[in-house]
Amino acid sequence: MRRAVLAALVVLVAVPASAAAHRVGVTAPARGDVTLAQIRYAVPHGPRPTLRLSLARPAPTDYVAVALPRRQPAHALVALVAVVNRAARTVFVPDTAQIVLRTRLSRPLTPPVTSAAANVLRTTPAPLPPACTLGPLAVGDLRLALHAGAPPPRGFGVRATIVQALDGACGRPVNAAFRVAVSPTQLSPPKCPPPCRPIERALNIMCPVALPPVLCPRPS
């Protein structure tokens, strides 16, 4: 009896605790670039559970796109994540260092393994990320799971963004239009107010170039 109890304890210690919800962190890219990440659950037996994702905290400067391949690897459940940073260069909001996603499963599984490649439009990662084993994917090969955060690149939705990010991470050509769409937005400089128009020449009124600053007294 004691041996059976000890064996059960050893099994409990050796096997990671299963859960139906997890938090996953993904490194955000530099401005004008993309991060491609893969969230992979091991499914040792039984059917694949349903996977839902959401942002665990806001990502004001990043666009987050998540999709699931329609053809999943054997004994696994995989989600692909693309994070795009299109924040304007003159924005004083600091870049988000990490995107935190919340996953929720229809049945408990051990925590997922997350792999990511940041700034895939600038350099091809070496070695290539595990997501490249999925091969080239088309928009129709993906099923939308989440889009959140900042607005998406112009002309590219969730699945198209992930396809381009995967191509960049795996050393394949990236659509030139996507590179342009991902480039940081440029804020137009503030427009100067129109010049003051003199009321009457006879009054000999000069228009000031700029009004002096108004200092408001602090409340006592």
C-alpha positions as CSV (number, residue, x, y, z in Angstrom):
1,M,0.0,0.0,0.0
2,R,2.8,2.4,0.9
3,R,4.6,1.7,-2.4
4,A,1.4,2.4,-4.3
5,V,1.0,5.8,-2.5
6,L,4.7,6.7,-3.1
7,A,4.4,5.8,-6.8
8,A,1.3,8.0,-7.2
9,L,3.1,10.9,-5.5
10,V,6.1,10.5,-7.9
11,V,3.7,10.6,-10.9
12,L,2.0,13.7,-9.6
13,V,5.4,15.5,-9.2
14,A,6.7,14.4,-12.6
15,V,3.7,15.4,-14.7
16,P,3.1,19.2,-15.1
17,A,-0.2,20.4,-13.7
18,S,-2.9,20.6,-16.4
19,A,-5.2,23.6,-16.6
20,A,-7.9,25.0,-18.9
21,A,-6.4,28.5,-18.9
22,H,-2.9,29.9,-19.3
23,R,-1.1,33.2,-19.8
24,V,1.4,33.5,-22.6
25,G,3.9,36.3,-23.2
26,V,5.1,37.4,-26.7
27,T,7.9,39.9,-27.2
28,A,6.7,43.0,-29.1
29,P,8.6,44.1,-32.2
30,A,10.4,47.4,-32.8
31,R,8.5,50.1,-34.6
32,G,7.8,49.3,-38.2
33,D,8.3,45.6,-37.7
34,V,6.6,42.3,-36.8
35,T,6.9,39.5,-34.3
36,L,5.8,36.0,-35.3
37,A,5.0,33.5,-32.5
38,Q,3.7,30.0,-32.2
39,I,1.7,28.7,-29.2
40,R,1.8,24.9,-29.2
41,Y,-0.2,22.7,-26.9
42,A,0.6,18.9,-26.7
43,V,-2.5,16.8,-27.1
44,P,-1.3,13.3,-26.2
45,H,-4.6,11.6,-26.5
46,G,-8.2,12.3,-27.4
47,P,-9.7,15.0,-29.7
48,R,-8.2,18.5,-29.8
49,P,-10.0,20.9,-27.4
50,T,-11.4,24.2,-28.5
51,L,-8.9,27.1,-28.0
52,R,-10.0,30.7,-27.3
53,L,-7.6,33.6,-26.9
54,S,-7.8,37.2,-25.6
55,L,-5.5,40.0,-24.5
56,A,-4.6,39.8,-20.8
57,R,-3.7,43.5,-20.8
58,P,-4.0,46.4,-23.3
59,A,-1.6,46.8,-26.2
60,P,-2.2,50.4,-27.4
61,T,0.8,50.6,-29.8
62,D,0.6,47.1,-31.3
63,Y,-1.8,45.2,-33.6
64,V,-2.3,41.6,-32.4
65,A,-3.5,39.0,-34.8
66,V,-4.1,35.3,-33.9
67,A,-5.2,32.4,-36.2
68,L,-5.2,28.6,-36.0
69,P,-4.0,26.5,-38.9
70,R,-6.9,24.4,-40.3
71,R,-4.5,21.4,-40.6
72,Q,-3.0,20.9,-37.2
73,P,0.2,18.9,-36.5
74,A,-0.3,15.4,-35.1
75,H,-1.0,15.3,-31.3
76,A,-0.8,19.1,-31.1
77,L,-2.9,22.2,-31.0
78,V,-1.1,25.2,-32.6
79,A,-2.0,28.9,-32.7
80,L,0.0,31.5,-34.7
81,V,0.4,35.1,-33.4
82,A,1.6,38.1,-35.3
83,V,2.3,41.4,-33.5
84,V,2.7,44.5,-35.6
85,N,4.1,47.8,-34.3
86,R,3.0,50.7,-36.5
87,A,3.2,53.4,-33.8
88,A,4.0,56.9,-35.1
89,R,7.6,58.0,-34.5
90,T,6.4,61.2,-32.8
91,V,4.1,59.4,-30.4
92,F,5.3,59.8,-26.8
93,V,3.5,56.6,-25.7
94,P,6.2,54.0,-24.9
95,D,6.3,50.8,-26.9
96,T,4.8,47.8,-25.3
97,A,7.7,45.4,-24.3
98,Q,5.6,42.3,-24.1
99,I,2.2,41.2,-25.3
100,V,0.4,39.0,-22.8
101,L,-2.3,36.7,-24.1
102,R,-4.8,34.6,-22.1
103,T,-5.7,31.2,-23.5
104,R,-8.7,29.2,-22.5
105,L,-9.3,25.5,-23.4
106,S,-12.4,23.4,-23.4
107,R,-10.6,20.8,-21.4
108,P,-7.4,20.9,-19.4
109,L,-3.9,20.5,-21.0
110,T,-0.4,21.0,-19.8
111,P,1.0,24.6,-20.3
112,P,1.9,25.4,-23.9
113,V,5.3,25.9,-25.4
114,T,5.8,29.4,-27.0
115,S,8.4,30.2,-29.5
116,A,8.8,33.6,-31.2
117,A,10.9,35.5,-33.7
118,A,11.0,39.3,-33.4
119,N,11.6,41.9,-36.1
120,V,11.2,39.4,-38.9
121,L,11.1,42.1,-41.6
122,R,14.7,43.2,-40.8
123,T,16.5,39.9,-40.5
124,T,15.7,36.3,-41.0
125,P,16.0,34.5,-37.6
126,A,18.7,31.9,-37.2
127,P,17.9,29.2,-36.6
128,L,14.4,29.3,-38.1
129,P,11.5,29.3,-35.6
130,P,9.6,26.1,-35.0
131,A,6.5,27.6,-36.8
132,C,8.4,27.2,-40.1
133,T,7.8,23.4,-39.9
134,L,4.2,24.2,-40.8
135,G,5.4,25.1,-44.3
136,P,4.1,28.0,-46.4
137,L,0.5,28.9,-45.6
138,A,-2.1,30.8,-47.5
139,V,-4.9,32.9,-46.1
140,G,-7.4,30.0,-46.7
141,D,-5.2,27.7,-44.6
142,L,-5.9,29.7,-41.4
143,R,-8.9,30.2,-39.1
144,L,-9.3,33.6,-37.4
145,A,-9.1,33.5,-33.6
146,L,-8.3,37.0,-32.4
147,H,-7.6,40.6,-33.5
148,A,-7.0,43.3,-30.9
149,G,-5.0,46.4,-30.1
150,A,-4.1,49.0,-32.6
151,P,-5.6,49.2,-36.1
152,P,-4.3,46.6,-38.6
153,P,-1.9,47.3,-41.5
154,R,-3.9,48.9,-44.4
155,G,-5.1,46.2,-46.8
156,F,-4.1,43.2,-44.6
157,G,-6.4,41.4,-42.2
158,V,-5.6,38.9,-39.5
159,R,-4.9,36.0,-41.7
160,A,-3.0,37.9,-44.4
161,T,-0.9,39.6,-41.7
162,I,0.1,36.2,-40.2
163,V,0.9,34.8,-43.6
164,Q,3.3,37.6,-44.3
165,A,4.8,37.4,-40.8
166,L,5.4,33.7,-41.3
167,D,7.0,34.2,-44.6
168,G,9.4,36.8,-43.2
169,A,10.3,34.6,-40.2
170,C,11.0,31.6,-42.5
171,G,13.2,33.5,-45.0
172,R,10.6,33.7,-47.8
173,P,9.8,36.8,-49.8
174,V,7.4,39.3,-48.1
175,N,4.9,41.3,-50.1
176,A,6.3,44.8,-50.7
177,A,2.8,46.3,-50.0
178,F,2.9,44.7,-46.5
179,R,6.3,46.3,-45.7
180,V,4.8,49.7,-46.7
181,A,1.6,49.0,-44.6
182,V,3.7,48.1,-41.6
183,S,5.9,51.2,-41.7
184,P,5.2,53.6,-38.8
185,T,2.5,56.2,-39.5
186,Q,3.7,59.7,-39.8
187,L,1.8,62.4,-37.9
188,S,1.3,65.6,-39.8
189,P,2.7,68.7,-38.1
190,P,0.1,70.9,-36.4
191,K,-1.3,73.6,-38.7
192,C,-0.5,77.2,-37.9
193,P,-3.5,79.4,-37.3
194,P,-4.4,81.9,-40.1
195,P,-2.8,85.4,-39.7
196,C,-4.8,88.1,-38.0
197,R,-6.7,90.4,-40.4
198,P,-6.6,94.1,-39.5
199,I,-9.9,95.5,-38.6
200,E,-9.5,99.0,-40.0
201,R,-6.5,100.7,-41.4
202,A,-7.6,104.0,-40.0
203,L,-7.5,102.6,-36.5
204,N,-3.8,101.7,-37.1
205,I,-4.2,98.4,-35.2
206,M,-1.2,96.0,-35.4
207,C,-1.9,92.3,-35.3
208,P,0.3,90.5,-32.8
209,V,2.5,87.7,-34.1
210,A,1.8,85.5,-31.2
211,L,-0.3,85.9,-28.1
212,P,1.6,86.0,-24.8
213,P,1.1,82.9,-22.6
214,V,-1.7,83.1,-20.1
215,L,-0.7,82.2,-16.5
216,C,-3.6,81.0,-14.4
217,P,-3.3,81.5,-10.7
218,R,-3.2,78.4,-8.6
219,P,-6.2,77.9,-6.3
220,S,-5.3,78.6,-2.7
